[in-house]
Amino acid sequence: MESKYLSLAGGTETEKIIEKSRFITVSRHICGDEEAKSFIAEIAAKHPFATHNCYAYIADRAGNFMRFSDNGEPQGTAGMPMLEVLRAKNLRECAVVVTRYFGGIKLGAGGLVRAYSGCVAENLSSARIVSYEMCAECHCLVGYPEAETASRFLAGFGAEILDTQYFDGVAYIVAVKCGGLDDFYRAFADAVNGRVKIEKKGERFFPFPVK
């Protein structure tokens, strides 16, 4: 199974005019085929009078579940070029819809390919791309005297703090990349002189910013 993959954080919308046609591009992180279909239907419902709502998506983490549609544009001029941009960016679990309001000037097959692929590339250059990596969810309990040191350590180590809870002590729920889990245990214990209890609760994918 893939240990990490690139995807989008949330959604991004961009717009441009090409030869009097209005192109609106929306990209979004999706989890699976059904969520992708719901996203496409949402955009189509938002633009019921658009000339075309073309789409492309890669629905799985492995990059094998791919779908696209020209939605009435000449075959091969919209959906596939859009998909190729997603593949070139090596993105997974993501979908993009390009809505076109025809402006009266025909672009030709080559012009359409450039328009649709260019709109997606421009949109993704504005999107926030993240790396989903397999992480351990750890519950870390320290006393109040160690809380400030623990907070500094977690920020410096690069662990993702998911939640902080206060009761008899301070409990940090954090995501730690599985490849660095042993180092995390040792370094945290060293930082607070052993006064920490760490319990691993499971593993799942978490997003991290791409630097």
C-alpha positions in Angstrom: 0.0 0.0 0.0 1.1 3.5 -0.7 2.8 5.1 2.3 2.2 8.7 1.0 0.6 10.5 -1.9 0.0 14.1 -3.0 -3.5 15.6 -3.0 -5.3 18.9 -2.5 -6.2 20.7 0.8 -9.8 21.7 0.4 -10.9 23.4 -2.8 -9.8 26.2 -5.1 -11.8 28.2 -7.7 -10.3 30.2 -10.6 -11.8 32.0 -13.6 -10.5 33.3 -16.9 -11.8 34.6 -20.3 -10.5 32.9 -23.5 -11.8 34.3 -26.8 -14.9 35.7 -25.1 -15.7 32.3 -23.5 -15.8 32.2 -19.7 -14.0 29.3 -18.1 -14.6 28.6 -14.3 -12.3 26.0 -12.8 -13.0 24.3 -9.4 -10.7 21.7 -7.9 -11.2 19.8 -4.7 -9.9 17.0 -2.5 -12.3 14.0 -2.7 -12.4 10.6 -1.1 -13.7 8.0 -3.6 -15.9 7.8 -6.6 -19.2 8.7 -4.9 -17.7 11.9 -3.4 -16.3 12.8 -6.8 -19.7 12.4 -8.4 -21.4 14.5 -5.8 -18.8 17.3 -6.3 -19.4 17.2 -10.1 -23.2 17.3 -9.6 -22.8 20.2 -7.2 -20.9 22.3 -9.7 -23.4 21.4 -12.5 -26.3 22.4 -10.4 -24.5 25.7 -9.6 -24.2 26.4 -13.4 -27.3 25.0 -15.0 -27.1 27.3 -18.0 -23.4 26.7 -18.7 -22.5 25.3 -22.2 -20.3 22.6 -20.7 -19.3 21.2 -17.3 -16.3 19.1 -18.1 -14.5 17.1 -15.5 -11.7 14.8 -14.6 -10.8 13.0 -11.3 -8.6 10.4 -9.7 -10.6 8.9 -6.9 -8.1 6.6 -5.1 -4.8 6.8 -3.3 -3.0 4.5 -5.8 -3.9 6.6 -8.8 -5.7 3.8 -10.7 -9.4 4.9 -10.5 -9.6 7.7 -13.2 -12.6 9.2 -14.9 -13.2 12.1 -17.2 -15.9 13.7 -19.4 -15.9 16.1 -22.4 -19.5 16.9 -21.6 -20.4 17.8 -25.2 -17.1 19.3 -26.3 -15.4 17.4 -29.2 -14.0 14.1 -28.1 -10.6 14.3 -26.5 -10.5 18.1 -26.2 -11.5 18.6 -22.6 -11.7 15.7 -20.1 -8.6 13.8 -21.1 -6.4 16.9 -21.2 -7.7 17.9 -17.8 -6.9 14.4 -16.5 -3.4 14.6 -17.9 -2.7 17.7 -15.9 -3.7 15.9 -12.7 -1.5 12.9 -13.6 1.4 15.2 -14.4 1.1 16.8 -11.0 1.0 13.2 -9.5 -2.2 14.1 -7.6 -4.5 11.5 -6.0 -8.0 11.7 -4.5 -8.7 14.9 -6.4 -11.3 16.2 -8.9 -11.6 19.2 -11.1 -14.5 20.7 -13.1 -14.1 23.3 -15.8 -17.4 25.1 -16.6 -17.5 26.9 -19.9 -20.0 29.6 -21.0 -19.5 29.8 -24.7 -18.7 33.3 -26.0 -19.4 32.9 -29.7 -15.9 32.2 -31.0 -14.9 28.6 -31.8 -11.5 27.6 -30.5 -10.9 24.5 -32.6 -9.6 21.2 -31.3 -6.1 22.4 -30.4 -7.5 25.6 -28.9 -9.9 23.7 -26.7 -7.1 21.3 -25.5 -4.9 24.3 -24.6 -7.8 26.1 -22.9 -9.0 23.2 -20.7 -5.5 22.0 -19.8 -4.3 25.5 -19.2 -7.3 26.3 -16.9 -6.6 23.3 -14.8 -2.8 24.0 -14.6 -3.5 27.6 -13.6 -6.0 26.5 -10.9 -3.6 24.0 -9.4 -0.8 26.5 -9.3 -3.1 28.5 -6.9 -4.2 25.4 -4.9 -2.7 24.2 -1.7 -1.1 20.8 -2.3 -0.4 18.5 0.6 1.3 15.2 1.2 -0.9 12.6 2.8 1.4 10.3 4.8 0.8 7.3 6.9 1.0 8.3 10.5 0.5 6.9 14.0 -2.1 8.7 16.1 -0.4 9.0 19.5 -1.9 10.2 22.8 0.8 11.8 24.9 0.2 12.7 28.5 2.4 15.0 30.5 2.1 16.9 33.8 1.4 20.6 33.8 5.1 21.5 34.8 6.2 19.7 31.5 3.4 21.2 29.3 5.4 24.2 28.0 8.5 22.1 27.2 6.2 19.4 25.5 4.5 22.1 23.3 7.9 23.4 22.2 9.1 19.9 21.5 6.1 18.9 19.4 6.3 22.1 17.3 10.0 21.6 16.7 9.7 17.9 15.9 7.1 18.5 13.2 4.4 16.3 14.8 0.9 17.4 13.8 -1.1 18.4 17.0 -4.7 17.2 16.4 -6.1 18.1 19.8 -5.0 19.2 23.3 -7.0 18.2 26.4 -6.6 19.4 30.0 -7.5 17.5 33.1 -5.1 15.9 35.7 -2.4 16.7 33.1 -2.1 17.8 29.6 -2.9 15.3 26.8 -1.7 15.9 23.3 -3.2 13.9 20.5 -0.7 14.0 17.7 0.0 12.5 14.3 3.5 11.3 13.8 4.9 10.0 10.5 5.3 6.2 11.0 8.9 6.3 9.7 10.0 8.5 12.5 8.0 7.0 15.4 10.9 5.5 17.3 12.8 8.7 17.1 9.7 10.5 18.3 9.4 8.3 21.4 13.0 8.7 22.4 13.2 12.5 21.7 10.0 13.3 23.6 11.1 11.3 26.6 14.5 13.1 26.5 12.8 16.5 26.3 10.7 16.0 29.4 13.2 13.8 31.4 11.0 10.7 30.9 7.9 12.3 32.3 5.5 11.5 29.5 3.2 8.6 28.8 2.7 7.8 25.1 0.1 5.5 23.7 -0.3 4.6 20.0 -4.0 4.5 19.1 -3.8 3.4 15.4 -2.5 4.5 12.0 -4.1 6.5 9.2 -3.2 9.1 6.6 -2.8 12.7 7.6 -2.0 15.7 5.4 1.2 17.7 5.7 2.1 20.9 3.8 4.4 20.4 0.8 7.4 22.7 1.3 
